[in-house]
Amino acid sequence: MSSLGCFLIALFYSLYSTVPGTIERAFLENDAGLLASLFSREAPFLVSLPEPITFSDIITDEQAFLVFERIFRSNPTIEFFPDSRRAPVFRRGGFILKGRWSFIDRETKDQHPLQIFIRLRPNTESRSRKPLWLIAEIRAEKI
């Protein structure tokens, strides 16, 4: 019985581990398309970002792509990394990935560090070629 439990835990982490890497790469490369590959086509989700971006709304995958495309164009990422000191936190049928995101405002040249929380949920979409986990919410707050 304990072997089955260890196997399931190992399987979970192997399936989960690709998503943080994809998210990290999307932010570091300022690639809204790569980030959008983790958005649900069937369910809108919350994006809430503090100043200087100041955006908060429930949006579709297409709207989120456009929002992040604009954000990455005007606020290029200088660092992004998931908090590797902690295991992902299980909440509401999914997991919360916590990390740090810093970007530069192209107009003011100011650097803005944020703590970011990305809630992931299992992919339940039919006939989906999406990964096993999808982004269900993105929130950030100033550090």
C-alpha positions as a Markdown table, in Angstrom:
| # | Residue | x | y | z |
|---|---|---|---|---|
| 1 | Met | 0.0 | 0.0 | 0.0 |
| 2 | Ser | 2.8 | 2.4 | 0.8 |
| 3 | Ser | 4.4 | 1.7 | -2.5 |
| 4 | Leu | 1.3 | 2.8 | -4.3 |
| 5 | Gly | 1.2 | 6.0 | -2.3 |
| 6 | Cys | 4.8 | 6.8 | -3.1 |
| 7 | Phe | 4.1 | 6.0 | -6.8 |
| 8 | Leu | 1.1 | 8.3 | -6.8 |
| 9 | Ile | 3.1 | 11.2 | -5.2 |
| 10 | Ala | 6.0 | 10.7 | -7.6 |
| 11 | Leu | 3.5 | 10.6 | -10.5 |
| 12 | Phe | 1.8 | 13.8 | -9.3 |
| 13 | Tyr | 5.1 | 15.8 | -9.0 |
| 14 | Ser | 6.3 | 14.6 | -12.4 |
| 15 | Leu | 3.1 | 15.7 | -14.1 |
| 16 | Tyr | 3.0 | 19.0 | -12.1 |
| 17 | Ser | 6.7 | 19.9 | -12.6 |
| 18 | Thr | 6.4 | 20.8 | -16.3 |
| 19 | Val | 3.9 | 23.6 | -15.6 |
| 20 | Pro | 6.1 | 25.8 | -13.4 |
| 21 | Gly | 8.9 | 25.5 | -16.0 |
| 22 | Thr | 6.5 | 26.6 | -18.7 |
| 23 | Ile | 5.3 | 29.6 | -16.6 |
| 24 | Glu | 8.8 | 30.6 | -15.7 |
| 25 | Arg | 9.9 | 30.5 | -19.4 |
| 26 | Ala | 6.9 | 32.5 | -20.5 |
| 27 | Phe | 7.6 | 35.3 | -18.1 |
| 28 | Leu | 11.4 | 35.3 | -18.7 |
| 29 | Glu | 11.0 | 35.3 | -22.5 |
| 30 | Asn | 8.1 | 37.8 | -22.3 |
| 31 | Asp | 6.1 | 35.3 | -24.3 |
| 32 | Ala | 2.3 | 35.8 | -24.0 |
| 33 | Gly | 1.7 | 32.9 | -26.4 |
| 34 | Leu | 3.6 | 30.4 | -24.2 |
| 35 | Leu | 1.6 | 31.6 | -21.2 |
| 36 | Ala | -1.6 | 31.4 | -23.1 |
| 37 | Ser | -1.0 | 27.7 | -23.8 |
| 38 | Leu | -1.9 | 27.2 | -20.1 |
| 39 | Phe | -5.2 | 29.2 | -20.3 |
| 40 | Ser | -8.5 | 27.5 | -20.4 |
| 41 | Arg | -10.6 | 28.0 | -23.5 |
| 42 | Glu | -13.8 | 27.1 | -21.7 |
| 43 | Ala | -13.6 | 29.1 | -18.4 |
| 44 | Pro | -12.8 | 32.7 | -17.9 |
| 45 | Phe | -10.4 | 33.4 | -15.0 |
| 46 | Leu | -9.3 | 36.3 | -12.7 |
| 47 | Val | -6.2 | 38.3 | -13.4 |
| 48 | Ser | -5.4 | 40.9 | -10.7 |
| 49 | Leu | -2.2 | 42.9 | -10.9 |
| 50 | Pro | -1.2 | 46.0 | -8.8 |
| 51 | Glu | 0.4 | 49.3 | -9.8 |
| 52 | Pro | 2.0 | 50.2 | -12.1 |
| 53 | Ile | 0.0 | 47.8 | -14.3 |
| 54 | Thr | -3.3 | 48.1 | -12.3 |
| 55 | Phe | -5.5 | 45.5 | -13.9 |
| 56 | Ser | -8.1 | 43.4 | -12.3 |
| 57 | Asp | -10.9 | 41.5 | -14.2 |
| 58 | Ile | -12.3 | 38.2 | -15.0 |
| 59 | Ile | -11.3 | 37.5 | -18.6 |
| 60 | Thr | -11.2 | 34.9 | -21.4 |
| 61 | Asp | -8.1 | 33.2 | -22.7 |
| 62 | Glu | -8.0 | 35.5 | -25.7 |
| 63 | Gln | -8.3 | 38.6 | -23.6 |
| 64 | Ala | -5.7 | 37.3 | -21.2 |
| 65 | Phe | -3.3 | 36.7 | -24.2 |
| 66 | Leu | -3.8 | 40.4 | -25.3 |
| 67 | Val | -3.4 | 41.7 | -21.8 |
| 68 | Phe | -0.1 | 39.8 | -21.2 |
| 69 | Glu | 1.1 | 40.7 | -24.7 |
| 70 | Arg | 0.7 | 44.4 | -23.8 |
| 71 | Ile | 2.2 | 43.9 | -20.3 |
| 72 | Phe | 5.3 | 42.1 | -21.6 |
| 73 | Arg | 5.8 | 44.7 | -24.4 |
| 74 | Ser | 5.7 | 47.7 | -22.0 |
| 75 | Asn | 7.1 | 46.0 | -18.9 |
| 76 | Pro | 9.8 | 43.4 | -19.8 |
| 77 | Thr | 10.6 | 40.8 | -17.2 |
| 78 | Ile | 14.0 | 41.0 | -15.6 |
| 79 | Glu | 13.5 | 38.1 | -13.2 |
| 80 | Phe | 10.9 | 35.4 | -12.5 |
| 81 | Phe | 11.2 | 32.4 | -10.4 |
| 82 | Pro | 8.8 | 30.1 | -8.5 |
| 83 | Asp | 9.3 | 29.8 | -4.8 |
| 84 | Ser | 11.2 | 26.5 | -4.8 |
| 85 | Arg | 11.5 | 26.4 | -1.0 |
| 86 | Arg | 7.9 | 25.3 | -0.7 |
| 87 | Ala | 5.9 | 22.5 | -2.3 |
| 88 | Pro | 2.8 | 23.8 | -4.2 |
| 89 | Val | -0.1 | 24.5 | -1.9 |
| 90 | Phe | -3.3 | 22.5 | -2.6 |
| 91 | Arg | -6.4 | 24.7 | -2.6 |
| 92 | Arg | -9.9 | 24.5 | -4.2 |
| 93 | Gly | -9.2 | 21.5 | -6.4 |
| 94 | Gly | -5.9 | 22.7 | -7.7 |
| 95 | Phe | -2.5 | 24.2 | -6.7 |
| 96 | Ile | -1.1 | 27.6 | -6.0 |
| 97 | Leu | 2.3 | 28.4 | -7.5 |
| 98 | Lys | 3.9 | 31.2 | -5.6 |
| 99 | Gly | 6.8 | 33.2 | -7.1 |
| 100 | Arg | 8.6 | 36.4 | -7.6 |
| 101 | Trp | 8.2 | 38.5 | -10.8 |
| 102 | Ser | 10.3 | 41.7 | -11.4 |
| 103 | Phe | 10.0 | 43.9 | -14.5 |
| 104 | Ile | 11.0 | 47.3 | -15.7 |
| 105 | Asp | 8.6 | 50.0 | -16.7 |
| 106 | Arg | 9.9 | 51.1 | -20.1 |
| 107 | Glu | 8.7 | 54.6 | -19.7 |
| 108 | Thr | 10.0 | 55.4 | -16.2 |
| 109 | Lys | 12.8 | 52.8 | -16.1 |
| 110 | Asp | 11.7 | 51.8 | -12.6 |
| 111 | Gln | 12.0 | 48.2 | -11.4 |
| 112 | His | 8.9 | 46.7 | -9.9 |
| 113 | Pro | 9.2 | 43.4 | -7.9 |
| 114 | Leu | 5.9 | 41.6 | -7.3 |
| 115 | Gln | 5.0 | 38.5 | -5.4 |
| 116 | Ile | 2.8 | 36.4 | -7.8 |
| 117 | Phe | 0.3 | 33.7 | -7.1 |
| 118 | Ile | -0.8 | 31.5 | -9.9 |
| 119 | Arg | -3.6 | 29.0 | -9.2 |
| 120 | Leu | -3.6 | 25.9 | -11.3 |
| 121 | Arg | -6.5 | 23.5 | -11.8 |
| 122 | Pro | -6.7 | 20.1 | -13.4 |
| 123 | Asn | -7.5 | 20.2 | -17.1 |
| 124 | Thr | -11.0 | 18.8 | -17.5 |
| 125 | Glu | -11.6 | 20.2 | -21.0 |
| 126 | Ser | -12.8 | 17.7 | -23.5 |
| 127 | Arg | -10.7 | 17.0 | -26.6 |
| 128 | Ser | -8.1 | 19.4 | -25.3 |
| 129 | Arg | -4.4 | 19.3 | -26.4 |
| 130 | Lys | -3.6 | 21.5 | -23.4 |
| 131 | Pro | -1.4 | 20.3 | -20.6 |
| 132 | Leu | -2.7 | 18.5 | -17.5 |
| 133 | Trp | -2.9 | 21.7 | -15.5 |
| 134 | Leu | -4.4 | 25.0 | -16.5 |
| 135 | Ile | -4.1 | 28.5 | -15.1 |
| 136 | Ala | -7.3 | 29.3 | -13.2 |
| 137 | Glu | -6.2 | 32.6 | -11.6 |
| 138 | Ile | -3.2 | 35.0 | -11.6 |
| 139 | Arg | -2.8 | 37.5 | -8.7 |
| 140 | Ala | 0.1 | 39.6 | -7.7 |
| 141 | Glu | 1.0 | 42.0 | -4.9 |
| 142 | Lys | 3.8 | 44.5 | -4.3 |
| 143 | Ile | 6.7 | 43.3 | -2.2 |
